Every structure is written in C-alpha cells, then in structure tokens.
Amino acid sequence: MDQVVINDTTLRDGEQAAGVAFNLEEKIAIAKFLDAIGVPEMEIGIAAMGEAEQQAIATIVDLGLQAHLLGWNRAVIADIQASIACGLKRVHISIPVSAIQIGAKFQGKWQLVWQKLKDSLSFALDQGLFVSVGGEDSSRADEQFLLDTVLYAQEWGASRFRFCDTVGILDPFTTYDKVKKLLTSLSIPVEMHTHNDFGLATANALAGIKAGALSVNTTVNGLGERAGNAALEEVVMALKHLSKMDLSIDTRRLLEISQLVATASGYGLPPWKAIVGENTFAHESGIHAHGVLQNPHTYEPFAPEEIGRERRLVIGKHSGRHLLSNLLQQHGIILNHEETQSVLNAVRQQSMQKKRSLTTQELLSLVAHTQ
C-alpha cells in the first residue's frame, strides 16, 4: 500500500451516533453508493451485535462490491467467528491500550490485553483473514505500552494498526508527533481514527497522514458517536486540494451521498457545514458577490461542480447593487441607479424582518411595488 486509503466506517461508527439506526435498505444503499464513487474500503458493522446486524453484513458482502469490507470485533474469538459466518474476509480487532480503558475493561490487567490480542489474532489468521488491529484510546495510552502493543501485533501477523483518538483530545501538532514517532518502529501501515470532540477530527486525520499514516477512517457528514468522526467529504477534498492527492474518488457525487446519509440518519446538516452544506457556495455579501461575479476564485476554494453543487447568489441584508442588478438582469429587468438603490433598501428592510435572504419571487414582488 503506497497511497492513502479511505476506510469509511459510516455503517459502523457512523451508525453508533446516538439516535441513528439504519434499516437494511438504507445500509445497502449507502454501501452501494460508497462503492460506486470509488471508496476502496468499508467497515460495515459489528457481527457480534446479533441477528439483524449479521443479516445486514451478510447481505452487503453478497452484493459483490469492489470495495474491501471489514467487520469490527473485540479481541474475542466468538466475535471473529460471527464475522466469518457473515462471509467477511477482513476483520478489525479492537483492544484498549490506555490505563483508563484497561482499568474499566480488564481490571487493570495489561498483560491480559496482550494475551487476548494474541489469541484472537492467531485465530483470525488461522482462518485466512486479513487482520487490522486497533488501539482503543491510543491518544491517551502510555507511549511505551502503545509501542509494545503495536510491535506485538505486527510480530503476531497484523496487517495494519489503527491509531484511535477515541475521545478526540489531540490537536494536529500532537497527532503528527505521536504518529511520526510510532511509524519509526513499524513496518506495517498505520490507520487514523479520529473523533471530533474539539472540532479537530479532520485536521487530526490529515496530520496523521502528513506524518506517514496510509489509511484513514471517515464517515459521511462526520456522523458518529458524540461529536462525530472525520468527515469523508472533508478528508477527500482536503487531500485533493491541500495535499494534491488523487484518491480516485468521484467527488462530483459527494453531495448525493451526503444527502442520502442525512436522510437515512434522520439528521440534517447546518447550512455552513464544510464541503456539503447548503451555504457552501452561496454568496450574499455585496463585496463577496461582486468578487465572485468577476472571478469565482476570489471567494471560492474550488468549483462547486467538483462536489455536485451549483453556485448560488442570494439577495439579502448584506447584498449590494452589483448583485441586485445582476439578479434582476437575469429576469430582463434593468433599473437606473436611484431605482436600484430604492429596491436595495427595501430588500434590506424585508430581509431583516424575515431574518433570512429573500426568494426570487419575493425580490420580483418588491421591484413591482417600488416602481
């Protein structure tokens, strides 16, 4: 693996968001869509959860997708057996690596962590599986214990290690240092798994990649537990434009998959959501709109068509004469300077009353009433 691989976990960690429960049809639709746009790897569920989850995983496996499919497991042989029964050929084994997690789950018996990892990893490899090992709470783990654990995982046959910022407490600088230091001792690739508790999930994912990580977990819309995960659309577009990495993902359909997951999850997005929010390419401010009319690059980092959106020029409190004239000309209306200013004053007054921008019909009605 010589380039960054997206391992999307919308169907596992994304669905673990409070109040979210995808049905089978929604899971199939999301998996097919992610596959269609070129996401190379997906974590599709936890077979140990029970019959309904197992049915969903097995159904997705049977779709014959191009993407590699993984199941999430504890370091428990029964979990892995459940994944195998669903037809999975790849498994992720998660183990706690911080003192607080080991204390809560293994009564502080850190050697038990290694024993369970060795037993479950050996079992999975004996079944011919690809195995990824994840260090739960890696960001708060003792550095030497974390390194020893990863080296054991590597020695025992793991193909990848997932560095988990489980409670989202890292910043990009610390992330870079920790991952860079870890990679100096490893021959297997590192995968980033970042949470957004301080709003830094995407930044930390990118920092880990900058340090040499070759895989990254994402979720569509940043869906996930608590404040969510690194958003697929943010990571992909940031790597494309800021790091000049072509991940061979069809970014023109990112808006579609965002809307699909928003509907399935029952949670809409704020209009200012990065990349896919409703206002991402909407311009109201007079200075901004004037600049965009002259050259879109003045106030847009990339073209809206790259993510399947169109530019919107909206009229409201902050609009100026250039934008107003442009919008009216599109409807065959040409006003002189005094008429334009009169309409603009009315626009601003009504926009403040309505506490929003105006629709095209509202604008045209204003023009009719001011003539």
Disulfide bonds with the S-S distance in Angstrom:
none
